[in-house]
């Protein structure tokens, strides 16, 4: 299990209301400050959750191995990760059909940076699908004795994907007004398919490690 293996799961992290919220904020009255605040909240929430999950799996690794790094404890974590991924696939599939974005999301067009920060923090701490994704990433890295800092590239990629609407606004200016709704609609309609493909690939990697 390498660092590059878990990076694609960053797409699963942002697919859905996380990226759609970023699009609405990029189209708000104060797009730059609100978007930066949202990214800061998302980064903090993700970092804290990843660290907590990483610590828990490290404890499981050593407890199951009676204080040693035996292959049995590593395989136990792999089975836990597989169970988490199976749950994530089910959640992603059930969320595939959405209608219009909820009313609270449309209010983001007139929000303030403190609210945007809290929203970013809440979406990544309280969303079950993101918690399962972060647990899978942290468990995979901790189970294979990767250092804590290997979580940081995953965190950075997650934030960069969330920053796409803001980057489009900065680089394209007025043209972003036409691009952002398309990005929102595409994410709402098709992101679940790519998410399922990424999860399946990661499942195959974990299974190959168990065989």
N, C-alpha and C positions, 0 to 999 in steps of 0.2 A: 504494500500500500504506500503510494507516494503522494506528495503534496499536490501534484498535477491531477491526481485521480479525483480528489474531492472538489476541485475548483469549479467544474461544471454545475455542481449543486447550487452555486450562487444564483444561477438563473431561476431555480425553483424557489429560492428565497424571495425574489422580488416579483415573481409572476402573480398577477392578481391585484388586489386592492393596494398593495404597496407601491407598485409602479403607476397605477392609475391615479393614486393620490399625488404622486410626484408630478404627473402631467397637469392635474388641476392646479397645483400650487405654482407651476411654471406659467400658468395662464392667469394668475391672480393679480390683484392690484399692486402687490409688493412682491413680485416673483423672485427676485434674487435673495432678499433677506429671508423670506419665508421658506424658500427651497433649501438654502444653506442651513437654516434652523432644523428643518425636517431631516436633512442628511445627518446632522449632528446627533439628533435624537435617535435615529436609526442605527448609527455607528455605535453609540453608547449602549443601546439596548442589545445589539448583537454581540458586542464585546463582552458584556457582563454575562449574558446567557451562555456564550461559547465557553467562557472561563469556568463557569459553574459546572457545565456538563463535562468539560475536560477533567476537572478535579474529581467529579463523581466516578468517572470511568477509570481514572487512575487508581482510585481506592478499590474499585471492583477488581481491577487487574491484579493488584497485590494481595487483596483479601482472598480471592479465588485461588491464587497461586501460593498461599501461605507465606507471603512475603517474598516470593521469587517471581521471576518473569518466565514462567513455563508456558509451553504452547497451549496447554489446556485452558488457562485463563484467557489467553488471546482468542482462542476459538469461541469461548463463552461470550466474549464481547462481540465477536463477529456474528454470532447467532442473535444477540440482542439487536445489533444494527440491522440485520436482515428483517427482524420483526418490525422494527421502526420503519424501515423502507416499505414494507408491505402495507403498513398502516398509512403511510404517506401517499402511496399509490391510490389507495381507496379514497382518501380525503380529496386528492387532486381530481379524481374521476367524478366524485359527487359534486364538486364545485365547478364542473366544466360548463354548465348551462346557467348563464346569468341573463337577466333582462337589462334594464337601465341601471346605472350606478345608483346606490342609495342616496337619499336626500342629503344626508350629512356630508357626503362627498362634494356635492354641488356647492355647499356653503364654504368650501375651501377657497373659492374664488375671491372671497372677501375676508380672509382670515389674517391673523397676526402671527409674527414669528414665535412667541411663546407657545401658542396653541399648536403651531406646526411642529415645534420641538417635541411637545408632549405626544402628539399624534405619531411621530416617527418612533418614539420610544415605546409607545403602547402597541403599535402594530407589530413590532418585532419581538416584544416580550410576551404579549398575550395571545398571539395567533398560534393555534395548535399546529398548523402545518409548518410554520417557521421553527417552532420549538422542536418538532420531530426532525426537521432537516438539520438544525444545529446539533441536536443530540447525535445524529448519524455521523456528521462530520467530526465532531469532537470524539465520539467513541472510536471511530476508525483510526484517528491519529493517536489517541491515547493508547488504544489497544495494540498498536504497533510501535509503541515507545518513541513516537515523534515528539520533539520538544514543543512547549507551549507556543512559541513564536510561529510555528507552522500554521497556526490559526489565523495569523494576521493577513497573509495574502488572500485567504478566503473572505475575510472581512473587507479588505480593500476592494476586491472585485465586486462584492455585493454593493458597496457604496457607489462604485463607479457606474454600475448598471442603473442604480437608482438616480444617478446624476444625469442620465442621458437627456431627459427633458430640459434641464437647466442648461446643459452644454449646447443643446440645439437652439435654445433661446439666445445664448451668448454669441454663438457663431453665425446663426442664420437671421437673427433679428426678426423682422416682420414675416419672413417666410415661414418661421417656426409656427405661426398661428395656423397655417394650413397643415403643417406636418404633425403637430402635437395631437390633434383629434384623431388622425389616422393611427398614430402610435397607440393611443388609448384604446381605440376600437379593435385594433389588431391584437393587442395584449389581452383584451377582454374575451375575444373570440377564439384565439388560437394558441395562447401561451400554454394551456394545459397539455396540449399534444406534445410540445417540446419538453415540458416538465416530465411527462410520463416516459419519454424516450431517454432522458438523462437519468432518471431513477432506474430504469431497466438496465442501462449500461453499468451503473454503479452496483446494482444487484449482481450482475454477472461477474464483476470484479471481486466482490466479496465472496461469492460462491466459489470462484476459482481459487481463492485463498484458502478456503476450507477443504477443498478436495486434495 
